[in-house]
Amino acid sequence: MRLNPSPFYMIKTGQKTIELRLNDEKRSLLNKGDEIEFINTEDPKLKLIAKITAIHHFDSFDELYKSLPLLKCGYTKEDIASAKASDMDVYYSREMQRKYGVLGIEIKVI
């Protein structure tokens, strides 16, 4: 999976332990125990491997944001107050969210 530099480093340092994704055809194949290779979008030579420890399924990011700890999803203490599910609309349209549902993929870097 490709990641922008900020979330890449947050995962690398253990600050972010839940990756948010659309439950599309590719992600629907994921299972607990699988490994994911994350690639930095700005420097594809930078990669890391994480093991899936849990997968949380939701119909929408609205539901996900109400259920999962957002500090583990890539938000910081500085921006948690302004966190909202619509932040994910930049990456996935509401139509796509309704079609596929969404995931909170809990991971641990190995």
SEROLO-560508 format. One line per field, with one value per residue (C-alpha): y, x, z; residue number from 1. Coordinates in steps of 0.001 Angstrom, whole numbers. Each point is the difference from the previous one (the first is absolute). Example, Ala and Ser with C-alpha at 12.3 -4.5 7.8 and 13.67 -1.06 7.14 Angstrom:
% SEROLO-560508
north = -4500;3440
east = 12300;1370
up = 7800;-660
num = 1;2
***
This chain:
% SEROLO-560508
north = 0;3437;2663;3691;848;1186;-3146;-2139;1426;-140;-3735;-466;1618;-1806;3169;-1233;-3608;30;605;1202;-1333;-712;-3654;-365;-3213;98;756;-2501;-2740;1082;-2177;222;-1239;1175;2278;3325;1796;3766;2138;3695;1899;2583;-2496;-3490;-1407;582;-2985;-1692;-3226;-252;-2937;323;-547;774;1225;2196;153;2941;1233;3497;2147;1682;-3302;-693;3426;-599;-3416;25;2040;2752;576;-3472;888;2730;2993;1815;1709;3286;-869;-2533;2687;785;-3650;-915;-2864;2318;331;-3339;1356;1334;-3600;-1864;1415;-525;-2089;-2331;-207;-1050;-2523;-1761;958;954;-1596;823;-2276;-424;-653;-554;761;-3034
east = 0;1227;109;764;3123;-1770;-2092;2945;2210;-2817;-340;3769;282;-3040;-2051;-2568;-1139;-3275;-17;-3302;-968;-2935;-1070;387;760;3692;-499;-2848;2620;1902;-40;1327;3599;705;2949;-266;2854;-324;1832;738;-1578;2797;2868;-1027;3287;-1365;-2107;-1162;-1789;-2859;-2055;-3787;-1115;-3699;-2371;-2964;-2831;-2405;-2603;1495;2756;-2705;-461;3726;783;-2562;1455;3794;2580;931;3399;902;-1373;2501;-1337;2128;-897;267;-2553;-2282;-2554;-611;-34;-3078;-1025;-292;3818;38;-2144;3241;1099;-3296;-3276;-3167;-1309;3021;-389;-3647;885;2856;-68;3188;2679;2141;2989;1825;3702;3313;3286;2275
up = 0;-851;2717;57;2021;3172;633;-1140;2747;2550;-665;12;3444;1436;383;-2553;455;-1949;-3753;-1488;-3405;-2268;132;-3771;-1872;928;3722;373;-421;3128;3116;3532;-48;-3556;-652;-1816;-1711;290;-2564;456;-2924;-143;262;-1175;1324;3514;987;3156;810;2504;1208;200;3603;-530;-2700;908;-2565;-252;-2464;13;1425;2099;1867;124;1492;2756;868;-348;1949;-2445;1601;-1304;-3454;-796;1878;2555;3272;-1895;-2700;1728;932;-3667;-1175;-2010;-2241;-2973;123;-1834;-2867;-1505;-571;-484;-1277;2034;-2887;215;3769;-385;-2704;1804;3653;1842;2126;2978;-501;3286;-552;1724;-1766;-209
num = 1;2;3;4;5;6;7;8;9;10;11;12;13;14;15;16;17;18;19;20;21;22;23;24;25;26;27;28;29;30;31;32;33;34;35;36;37;38;39;40;41;42;43;44;45;46;47;48;49;50;51;52;53;54;55;56;57;58;59;60;61;62;63;64;65;66;67;68;69;70;71;72;73;74;75;76;77;78;79;80;81;82;83;84;85;86;87;88;89;90;91;92;93;94;95;96;97;98;99;100;101;102;103;104;105;106;107;108;109;110
***
